[in-house]
Amino acid sequence: MQLWQLEAADLAQRIKAREVSCVEAVRSSLARLDAVNPQLNAVADCCADEALNAAALADAALANGEATGPLHGVPVTIKVNVDQRGHATTNGVEAYRSVVATEDSPVVENLQRAGAIVVGRTNTPAFSMRWFTDNAAHGRTLNPHNADVTPGGSSGGAAAAVAVGIGAIAHGNDQGGSIRYPAYACGVYGLRPSFGRVPAFNPSGGSERPMVVQLTSVQGPLARSVRDLRLAFAAMAQRDVRDPWWAPAPLESATSGRPISVALCTELPGYACDPEVADALQRAARLLESAGYRIEPAQPPRLREAADLWLSLTMADSRLLVEEALLRDGDDAIRQSYRAMDAHAPQFDMASYMRALAARTGLMREWALFLQRHPLLLMPVSWRNPFPVDADQRGSAAMREILDAQSPLLSTAILGLPGLSVPMGMRGRLSTGVQLVSDRFREDLCLAAAEVLEAEAGPVAVVDPA
């Protein structure tokens, strides 16, 4: 087995035991990148020289007996929309190639402190605002299983890179499904942590992010196994004083033990569910029930209202603080997608905006009470199979279908809840998966349940691009 095929946990153990060197691990990962990225375009910025220098320093630290972190020498990727010293934070926009970071964002700093070595920066749509990863600056990222469907967005490059073995762990971020949907589309694991769990800040930003982005966007990991998700999550979640929203919540909490009640949501009025999605949910429910979980069909409160609230608040912020730059600097695809999405969002004055924020609190309360009765919610990532490439370029009606399909992602994002995208195998050339949701700061419940599902299927195998 090649080193690039190993999970992060196994590779870290072999490095620590001096069975392989950090330089060997990085060279193997870079060789895989060279072999598959020209076809896939998951990595927009290769960090080969920098990674090899960091690997040499990491080997020297081991030789000197210095203390090392849990990811020492492990190759990872970083998304091009966060700051990494010496690299352009393009966010998929050609005009921002000159925005070169002079310091690292918290998530990059935390991963490097844990010993991880960045081998590349992964692609994202322009302004990270589509569920389809393509832009005029870096080009299109392909789904490694099926080039006719999206790899997801906006962390499509991250999910595709992990799926094909370019780094055992990928960094992503999720404001409306941007970790969970690419993980689903590419058949890997993706964790959206709770709001406040992983520190976030881009020093190059120049101004603070819009308010709703601050409340909904989180940083998190993608990987081919739950064990690697745990390693990456723990590394990312360390405090950074630059993010005042960060909360010192424990990564593991005491539980009452099984049986844990799992609310199974396979249908909701007004939403069309693809048969493959429903089948994956039923299979996951049977596996959890066999492991001692108590499965109870139940619908979370006012999911459609929560998803609509995400759209209303996100677009209200975007019109005021993002639209001018997006229309000026964005490519044709993001402009068209943005206009199609905006057509479905109400126009807000200040009073409407404040009422919508207040309504969010009420929804958070209702979901917290629901998750007190059912500590886990098993629901779709999306009601539909991964969409064909550029489905969001087909006008307002097509966008309405996409927004409806993504309601499980949008509703949980606006509430600040954690969600874990779990792969459930392939159906032909389409990946399938489910989403596990828990109350704030209870990622441990999602991860434990995902391990049950993983034990049946095993870790995700590395794939070659289709």
Secondary structure, 3 states (H helix, E strand, C coil): CCHHHCCHHHHHHHHHCCCCCHHHHHHHHHHHHHHHHHHHCCEEEECHHHHHHHHHHHHHHHHCCCCCCCCCCCEEEEECCCCCCCCECCCCCHHHCCCECCCCCHHHHHHHHCCCEEEEEECCCHHHCCCCCEECCCEECCCCCCCCECCCCCCHHHHHHHHHCCCCEEEEEECCCCCHHHHHHHCCEEEECCCCCCCCCCHHHCCCCCHHHHHHCEEEEEECCHHHHHHHHHHHCCCCCCCCCCCCCCCCCCCCCCCCEEEECCCCCCCCCCHHHHHHHHHHHHHHHHCCCEEEECCCCCHHHHHHHHHHHHHHHHHHHCHHHHHHHCCHHHHHHHHHHHCCCCCCCHHHHHHHHHHHHHHHHHHHHHHHHCCEEEECCCCCCCCECCHHHCCHHHHHHHHHHCHHHHHHHHCCCCEEEEEEEEECCEEEEEEEECCCCCHHHHHHHHHHHHHHHCCCCCCCCC
